C-alpha cells in the first residue's frame, strides 16, 4: 500500500478584527489566490517560523543557506 498523509488537526476559534485590517487581508489573499482563512493561516505560520516558535521547513533552511 502507498503512504497515506496524516491530515493535521485544526482548532476553530473566533477572531475579532477591525474592518480596515480585514479588508487589507482579503485583498492580499485575492492577490495570492488564497482564501481569507488560508491567508490568515499563512500569515500566522510565517510569523511563528520567523520568530523561531515552530520548526523551520527544509525550504526555509535552504533559503538561509543560499544567502
N, C-alpha and C positions, 0 to 999 in steps of 0.2 A: 504494500500500500504506500501511496505517496505521503509526504509530510503534510500535516494539517496545521495551519497557522492558528494559534490561540488568539481569540478576539480579546482585546483589552476591555476590562470592566470600566464602566463610566459611572459617574455620580452626577445627578441632576441637581441644580440649585438655581435660585432666583437671583438675578443681578440687577441692581438699580443703577442706571447710568444716565447722565444728563443728555438732553436731546442733541446738542451740538456734537458731543463726543460720539454718540451713536450714529449720527449722520456721517461723520468722518470715517468711522469703521465700516459702515455699509458701502461707502464709495470705494474705500480701499479694497474691500472684499470683491466688489464688482470688477475692479481693475485687475485683480489676480484670479478671477474666475472661481472664487470660493463663495460658499455660503457665509452669512454673517457669523453663524455659530462656528464654522470651520476657521474663519479668520480670527475670532477671539481665542480659539484653542491654539492656533499657531502663534499668536502674539504672546500668550501666557507661556507656552512651551519655549519659545525663543528667549524670553526674559529669564526663565528658570535655568536654561542651559548656560546662558551668558554669565549668570551670577554664580554658577558652579553648584547650584542646588539640586540638579539632576545630572546624570552622566552624559557626557558628550557622545555623539554618534561617531562612527568611523569617518563619515564625510566631514564632520567638524574638525577632527584631528588632522585629516589630510589637508584641509584648508589652512590650518595654522602652520603645518609643516611646509607648505608651499610658499609661505610669505617670507 
